[in-house]
Amino acid sequence: MVNTTTTTPIRLDSNAWPRWILVLALLAGNVALATGPWFVRLADTGPVSSAFWRLFLALPFLVLLARGTGQALTGIPKKTLLLVALGSVAFALDLSSWHIGIEKTRLGNATLFGNAGSIVLLFWTFIITRTLPRGLEWVAIVFALGGASILMGRSLEISTATLIGDLFCLAAGLFYAVYLLTLQNARQGIGHNIGAWSLLVWVSIFACPVILALALASGEPIWPTDWTPVVILFVTSQLIGQGLLVFSLRHFPSLIIGLALLTQPAVAAIIGYSVFGEVLMPVDIIGMVLVGAALLVARSRRG
C-alpha cells in the first residue's frame, strides 16, 4: 500500500539525479511494497500484530530520516496535531484491516483493493463538489465496479472466507482515503519545515497504540517467535518501499505514479502463484486489469 501523504519531503533538486535513477527508485519502491503481503503471511504473529511491528520497528529510522533531512519534529500546532491523531487512527484501521484481508484472500486482490483509496477519493470529489463524472471519470467508475465484481465473484467461487478477505481489503482502501483526506487538511496548518518524514513519525506514534490495542482485543499472538518475516516486512514496506516512494514521488506526474503503482498487483500476483499456488484464471486477469485501469484514471485525476 502506497503512502502519499505528501510529495515534498526531501528538498533535493530533481536535476541532480539522472532520470533512470528516479524511475528505478519509483519502480523499486512499488516492488518492495508488493512483497509486504508475502511476509504478513509468513509472520507467526497475528495479522494485526504484524502491522504493529511494521510501524513500531520503523519508528526510530523515521526519526533519523526526519532529523537527517532537517525536518522538525516539534512545533506542530495542537489543532493540527489533533487532525494528525485522527488521521493516524484511520491509518491504523487501514493497516489492520488490510493485514487481515491479506491472510484471507489472494495477494493480487489484496494489493489492488488495498490501494482503492484513490477511487474512493474520486467519488468523494464528486460528492463535495456536487458534480457528475465526466469523460474518463465515467470509465474509471465503470471499470472499478466491473473489475471489483469480477474479482469478488471469483473469490466467492473459491471460498466465502476469500470474499470476506476482499471486503476487508476494500475497507482498508476506504480507511486509507480518510487518512489521506485528514492528513491533507492537517498539512495546511504545518510550517514548511515539517515534511513527510516528521509527519510519518507522528502518524506512527499515534497509530501504534491503536493497532496494538486492536491486536490485544482480538486475542491474536503479539510477540513473534521468528523475527525474520517481521523484520523483512518493516524493512521492505516501511524503509525501502515508503522511503523510495517518498523520495521519487515528487519528481513524477500522477499518471506516471499510477502506472508504476500497477506493478504492485502484478508482483503480488506472481508471488501468490509461485509461493502460495494462487492460480489466476483469464477472467481474474480481466478483473485486475479493469480495477488497475480505474486506479490509473483516479490517480491521474487527483494530480
N, C-alpha and C positions, 0 to 999 in steps of 0.2 A: 504494500500500500504506500502511495506517494504522499509525503508531507509537503504541501506547497503553501505554508503559512505566509511566507514572504519570498521574494526572489532577489533581494538585495542585501545579503548578509555580509559578504566579504567585499571590501572596496578594492577590487582589483580591476585594472583596465583589461577588457577583453582583447585588446590589440596586443597585449603582452603574451598571449597564448596562441600557438598555432591552432588553426581551425580543427585539424584532425584530433588534437588532444581534447578539445571541448566536446566534439562528437563522441569520442571514445569514453570520456567521463560520463556523458549522458547515458550512453548505452550500458556501460558497466554498472552504473548506479541502478538502472532498471533490472539488469540481470541479477545483481546482488539481492535486490528486494524480492525478486521472483523465487529465490531459493529459500526465503524465510519460511513459507508453509511446510517445506520438507522437514526443517528442524523443529518446527512446532510439533509435528507428528512423532519425531524421534525422541523428544524430551520425555523423561519419565515423571515429570510433574504433571499437574492438570493443565489444560489449555489456557485457562485464565492465569494460572501461576506463571506459565512461561511468558505471558505478556508482561507480568510484573517484573520478572528478571530481565527481560529485554530492555525495559526502560531504566530500571534501577542500576544495572551494571554499567549502562552507558552514561549515567549522570555525571560522574567525575570527569569523563572525557569531554562531555559537552561544556562543563565549566572551564576546562583547559582551552577548548577551542574558542569560547567566548572571550576569555582573558587574552589569548594569543592574537586575536583579531581586533583587540581594542574595544570590545563591546562591554558596556556597563551592565552589571547585574543588579544594581540598586538605582534608586531614583525614579522608580515607576510610581505614578500616582495611585492612590488607594482605589479609586473608582476603576481605573484601568486594570489594576491587579485583580479586582473582583471579576471583571469580564474574562480575564485570563483564567481565573479559577473555574468559572462556569464553562468556558470552552474546554478546559482540561478534563472536567467531568464527562463531557461529551466524547472527548478523545479516549478516555478510559473505557467508556461503554463501547466505543468503536472497536478498540483493540480486543476487548474481552469477547464481544460478540463475534468478531472476525475469527479469533483463535478457536472458539467453539465450533464455528462453521467449518473451519479448515479440517477438523477431525471427523466431520460428518459427511462432507461432500467431496467431489473431485477437485483436484488442485486448480485446474483451469477455470472451473466455475467459481471457486472461492476467490481467485485473483481478479476475475472480471467483475463479479458482483461487489467485491470489497472496494473496487475503485469507482463504483456507481455514483459517488458523491458529485461528480461533475454533471451527471444527468439530473440529479436532484436539484442542483443549483440552477440548471437551465429552467426547470419547472418553476422554481422559486422566483426567478427573474420575471416570468410571465405573471405570477401572482402579484408581486409588489408593484410592477409597472402597469398592471391591468391591461396587458396587451395580449394579442394572439400570436402564435408562432408564425414565422414567415420563411418561405423558401426551404433551405436545408434544415431549418429547425423542425419542420414537419417530418422531414426524412429521419432525423435523429429520433424523434418520438416514436414513429412507426417502427424503425429498426430496433429501438430499445425494447419496446413492448413485444415485438415479434420474436426477437432473439431470446429474450428472457423467457417467453412462453415455451419456446422450443427446448431450451436448456432445462427448465424446471419440469417440463413434461417428461423429458428423458430421465431426469433424476427420479421422478415418481415411478417410472418403469423399473428402475433399479431397486429402489427401496424408499419407504416413507421417511426413513431417517436421513437419506440423501437429500430429499426435498426440504426437510427441516434445516439441514445444513445450508442449503441455498438461501433460505429465508433469514437465517442468522447473518449470512454474509451481506444480504441486501440491507438488513437492519444496520449492519456496520457502515455501509455506504451512506445511509441516512444520518447516522450519528456523526460521520466524518464531515458531511455537509454542514451540520450545525456547528461543529468545531471550527471549520473554516470561516463561516459567517461571523461567529463570535470573535475569533481572533482578528478578523479583518476590521471589525469595529474597534477592538482594543488597540490596534496599531495606530489608529488616528490620535490617540492620546499619549503616544510614546515619543520621546525625543529621538533625534536622528542617530544618537549613539547607542540606541537599543536595537540590536539587529536580531537575525534569526536564531543565532546560537544562544544568545542570552534569553530570548523568548522561549526557546525549547527547554532551557534549564528550568524555567519557572513552570512550564507545562508538565515536565517530568516530576517536579516537586509536588505539584498538586495532584497529578494523575496517579502516581504510585500508590499512595494510601487507599485511594478508591478501588484500584484494581486488586490490591491485597485484601481489602475488606470483602470484595466480591468472591475472591478465591476461597477465603476462610468460610464465608457464608455457604458456599456450595459444597464444602467438605472435601474438596479435592486435595491431593498431596501438594505441599508447598515446596519443601526442601528437596532438591534433586539429589539422587544417589550417583548419577553420572552427569557431571557438569559439562561434558563436551558439547552436546547439542545446544544447551542453553547459551554457552559462551559463543559458539559459532553463530547462533541466532542473533545475539546482540551485536556481534562484530559485523556480520553481513547486512543485517537490516538497519541498525541504527548508525553504526560508524561508517561503513563503506557505502551502503545504499543511500542513506539520508545525506551523508557527507558529500558524496559526489554529486547528488542531485542539487543540494543547496548551492554547491559551487557552480554547477553548469546551467541551472535553470535560467538565470538572468541573462544568459548570452543567446537565448533562442526564442523565436516567436512561439506562440501557443500551438500552432499547427505542428511544428517540429516536435515539441514536447509531447503532444498527443500521439504522434506517430511512434516516438520512442517508447511511450508507455505501453503500446501494443506488443512490445517484446515480452512484457511480463506474463500475460496469459499463455503466450506461445511457449516460453521456457518452462512455466509451471506445468503445462500440459505434457511436455516432453518428460519432465521429472515424474509426473504422475504415471505416465505409461512405463517408463524404464525402471522405476523403483517400486511402484505400488501396483503395477499391472492395470492401470486405468485406461481401458481402450476407448478411443474416440471413434464413433461412427460418423459417416459423412454428414448426417443431419446435425450432429453435435458441432461439427466444424462450421456448418452454415449458421447455427445459432451464435457461435462465438464470433464469427465474422460480423454478423448483424449488430451484436452488442458492442463489439470493438469499433465499428463504424460510427455508432451512436456516441460512444465516448469521444471519438476523434472530433466529431462535429461540435459536441458540447464544450470540449476544451478550447477549440478554436474560437467559439463564440464568446467564451469568457475572456479571451485575450483582446 
